[in-house]
């Protein structure tokens, strides 16, 4: 058994689709700077210089997974299940 802490990672999505993965504490600090207009036109992130105007947002891994599934044509029904593009949902159907 180890005492390692799980580091929560989030993704900063930057145009044109670049993903910069950060631990949540770093992302929170960057978010705060952006919200409070403390960031300049450019910020340094993980050794990169990023134009703040190109930041699309900071997202959880689940957000990105859902986004990618929708890009592939899948959709989520009201029962929280994913279906292919032309698939009919039968999740609530009584058998």
C-alpha positions in Angstrom: 0.0 0.0 0.0 1.3 3.4 -0.9 0.6 6.8 0.5 0.7 8.6 -2.8 -1.8 11.3 -3.4 -3.8 11.3 -6.6 -3.2 14.5 -8.4 -6.3 15.8 -10.1 -5.5 16.9 -13.6 -7.5 19.2 -15.8 -7.0 20.3 -19.4 -6.5 23.8 -20.6 -7.7 23.8 -24.2 -6.0 26.4 -26.4 -6.8 27.2 -30.0 -6.3 25.5 -32.3 -7.0 22.4 -30.2 -3.8 22.2 -28.2 -4.3 20.5 -24.8 -2.2 21.6 -21.9 -2.7 19.3 -18.9 -2.2 20.9 -15.5 -2.7 19.8 -11.9 -5.9 21.4 -10.5 -4.1 23.7 -8.1 -2.1 25.3 -11.0 -5.3 25.6 -13.1 -7.1 27.3 -10.2 -4.3 29.9 -9.8 -4.4 30.5 -13.6 -8.2 30.8 -13.6 -8.1 33.2 -10.7 -5.6 35.4 -12.6 -7.7 35.3 -15.7 -10.9 36.1 -13.9 -9.4 39.0 -12.0 -7.7 40.4 -15.1 -4.3 39.9 -13.4 -2.9 38.0 -16.4 -1.3 40.0 -19.2 -1.9 39.3 -22.8 0.5 36.3 -22.5 1.0 33.9 -19.7 3.6 31.2 -19.1 2.2 27.7 -18.7 4.3 24.6 -18.3 7.1 26.1 -20.3 4.9 27.5 -23.0 4.0 31.1 -23.7 0.2 31.3 -24.3 -1.9 34.2 -25.6 -4.8 34.4 -23.1 -7.1 35.3 -26.0 -6.5 31.8 -27.4 -7.6 29.9 -24.2 -10.9 28.2 -24.9 -11.2 27.1 -21.3 -10.1 24.7 -18.5 -11.9 21.4 -18.6 -12.1 18.2 -16.7 -11.2 14.9 -18.3 -14.9 14.0 -18.3 -15.7 17.1 -20.2 -13.2 16.3 -22.9 -14.3 12.7 -23.1 -18.0 13.8 -23.6 -16.9 16.3 -26.2 -14.9 13.7 -28.2 -17.8 11.3 -28.1 -20.1 14.0 -29.5 -17.6 14.8 -32.2 -17.7 11.1 -33.2 -21.5 11.4 -33.6 -22.5 9.7 -30.3 -25.2 11.2 -28.1 -26.2 10.8 -24.5 -29.8 9.9 -23.5 -31.7 11.0 -20.5 -30.6 7.7 -18.8 -27.0 8.9 -19.0 -26.0 6.2 -21.5 -24.1 6.9 -24.8 -25.5 5.8 -28.1 -24.2 5.7 -31.7 -25.4 8.4 -34.1 -28.5 6.6 -35.5 -29.1 4.2 -32.6 -32.5 4.4 -30.9 -32.4 4.6 -27.1 -34.1 1.6 -25.4 -32.7 2.3 -22.0 -36.1 3.1 -20.3 -37.9 0.4 -22.2 -39.5 -2.3 -20.0 -38.6 -5.8 -21.2 
